[in-house]
Amino acid sequence: MNGIVRALAWDAGSSTLFVGGDFTTAGGNPANYIASWDGSAWSTLGAGMDNAVFALAWDAASSTLFVGGVFTTAGGNPANRIARWDGSAWSTLGAGMDNAVFALAWDAASHTLFAGGAFTTAEGNPANRIASWDGTSWSALDTGVDNVVYALAWDAASNTLFAGELHHSWGYRYRQLGWFLLVGAGRWYG
């Protein structure tokens, strides 16, 4: 890589590592902000993105890679900061976000993708820095959060989404009544 690696995702089925970041070459070959490694060689994912990738999430059931970042095109087509790769082509997730996507988490049981970042709209609708994709459309998680989301993790056993942000070491937890302040991390019970 000729730049920073910001995100990784692993496909155990094919033993493929997906790498995203702020780079334009992988293994000496052109790779626009995203590439894959099969254990012996680097490969591009189509034409890649037009700007940095910050987050990756893998759906093993559908062999789909979800990608978030600051890009506005994927594979040469419009894709507002979020897209998916099906192994051969890029596609959008609705109208995307109005600002950066820094974190992704995948819930395999409900086939739901969670996105966090600096955005305030998802698909043109209010979604303060955190939203979910059900395969058809984006939804806000209640009223969202007050600061940029940099990390997400999904716990399938407890059906819980954890969200973290960095700037002020604040975090939030979501229950049915709204967001409650915690120290350093947040939690959403889905």
C-alpha positions in Angstrom: 0.0 0.0 0.0 1.2 3.5 -0.7 -1.0 5.0 2.0 -2.9 4.4 5.2 -5.0 1.2 5.8 -8.1 2.2 7.8 -10.3 -0.8 7.7 -10.2 -4.6 7.3 -12.8 -7.3 6.7 -12.3 -11.1 6.5 -14.1 -13.6 4.3 -13.5 -16.9 6.0 -15.2 -18.8 3.2 -12.7 -17.8 0.6 -9.8 -16.8 2.9 -9.9 -13.3 1.5 -8.8 -10.2 3.3 -10.5 -6.9 2.2 -8.5 -3.7 2.9 -9.8 -0.2 2.7 -8.1 3.1 3.4 -6.4 6.1 2.0 -4.2 4.5 -0.7 -4.1 4.2 -4.5 -1.9 1.1 -5.0 -1.7 -2.4 -3.5 1.2 -4.6 -4.3 2.5 -2.0 -6.7 -0.7 -2.2 -8.8 -3.5 0.5 -9.0 -6.1 0.1 -6.3 -8.4 3.0 -5.6 -8.8 3.0 -1.8 -9.8 -0.6 -1.6 -8.3 -4.0 -2.5 -8.4 -7.7 -1.6 -5.7 -10.2 -0.7 -6.2 -13.9 -1.3 -3.0 -15.1 0.4 -0.8 -14.7 -2.7 -1.9 -11.7 -4.7 -3.6 -8.3 -4.4 -6.8 -7.7 -6.5 -8.8 -4.6 -7.2 -12.5 -4.3 -6.6 -13.6 -2.9 -9.9 -12.7 0.8 -10.3 -12.7 1.2 -6.5 -13.6 4.6 -4.9 -12.8 8.2 -5.6 -11.8 8.9 -2.0 -10.9 7.2 1.3 -12.5 4.2 2.8 -12.9 4.1 6.6 -15.2 1.1 7.4 -15.8 -2.4 6.1 -18.4 -5.0 7.1 -18.7 -8.5 5.6 -22.0 -10.5 5.2 -21.0 -14.1 4.8 -24.5 -15.3 3.9 -24.7 -13.2 0.7 -20.9 -12.7 0.1 -21.4 -9.0 0.2 -18.8 -6.4 1.4 -20.3 -3.2 2.8 -18.0 -0.1 2.5 -18.2 3.3 4.2 -16.0 6.3 3.9 -15.8 9.8 2.4 -16.1 8.7 -1.2 -18.9 9.9 -3.5 -18.4 7.2 -6.3 -17.9 3.5 -6.2 -16.9 1.7 -9.4 -17.2 5.0 -11.2 -20.9 5.4 -10.3 -22.5 7.8 -7.7 -22.4 6.4 -4.2 -22.7 8.8 -1.3 -20.2 7.5 1.3 -21.6 4.0 1.4 -21.7 1.1 -1.1 -21.7 -2.6 -1.4 -19.5 -5.0 -3.5 -21.1 -8.3 -4.5 -17.9 -9.9 -5.9 -18.3 -8.4 -9.4 -20.0 -5.0 -9.2 -20.6 -2.0 -6.9 -24.1 -0.9 -6.0 -25.5 1.8 -3.8 -27.5 1.6 -0.5 -30.3 4.0 -1.3 -29.2 7.7 -1.6 -26.4 7.2 1.0 -25.3 9.8 3.5 -24.6 13.5 3.5 -21.2 13.2 5.3 -18.6 10.6 6.2 -19.3 7.0 7.3 -16.6 6.0 9.8 -18.0 2.8 11.2 -20.1 -0.2 10.1 -21.5 -3.3 12.0 -23.5 -6.2 10.5 -26.3 -8.1 12.2 -26.4 -11.4 10.4 -29.6 -12.6 12.1 -31.7 -9.7 11.0 -29.7 -8.8 7.9 -29.3 -5.3 9.2 -26.3 -3.0 8.5 -25.6 -0.3 11.1 -23.6 2.8 10.0 -22.0 5.5 12.2 -20.1 8.6 11.3 -20.4 12.4 10.8 -23.6 12.3 8.7 -26.8 14.0 9.8 -29.0 12.5 7.0 -29.3 9.0 5.5 -31.2 8.8 2.2 -32.2 12.4 2.7 -33.9 11.8 6.0 -32.7 12.9 9.5 -30.3 10.4 11.0 -27.9 12.1 13.5 -24.6 10.2 13.0 -26.1 6.7 13.3 -28.6 4.7 11.1 -29.6 1.2 10.1 -30.1 -0.3 6.6 -32.7 -3.2 6.3 -31.8 -4.1 2.7 -34.3 -1.6 1.3 -34.0 1.7 3.1 -32.2 3.6 5.9 -33.8 4.3 9.3 -32.6 6.6 12.1 -31.9 5.1 15.5 -34.3 7.3 17.5 -32.8 10.9 17.5 -29.3 9.8 17.0 -26.2 11.0 18.8 -24.6 14.4 19.4 -21.1 13.7 18.2 -19.3 11.7 15.5 -19.5 7.9 15.7 -16.1 6.3 15.1 -16.7 2.7 16.2 -19.6 0.2 16.1 -19.9 -3.4 17.3 -22.8 -5.8 17.2 -23.4 -8.4 19.9 -25.7 -11.0 18.4 -26.1 -12.9 21.7 -27.6 -9.9 23.5 -29.0 -8.2 20.4 -27.0 -5.1 21.3 -25.3 -2.4 19.2 -22.3 -0.7 20.8 -21.3 2.7 19.5 -18.2 4.8 20.4 -16.9 8.2 19.6 -13.6 9.8 20.3 -13.6 13.6 20.5 -14.7 14.1 24.0 -14.7 10.6 25.4 -18.5 10.7 25.5 -20.8 7.9 24.5 -24.4 7.1 24.3 -26.7 4.2 24.9 -30.1 3.8 23.3 -33.1 2.2 24.9 -36.7 2.6 23.9 -36.8 6.0 25.6 -33.9 7.6 23.9 -30.1 8.2 24.2 -28.5 8.1 27.7 -25.0 9.3 28.5 -22.4 6.7 29.4 -18.7 7.2 29.7 -16.7 6.2 26.6 -19.2 4.0 24.8 -22.8 3.7 23.9 -25.2 0.8 23.7 -28.4 0.3 21.6 -30.7 -2.6 22.4 -32.2 -3.7 19.1 
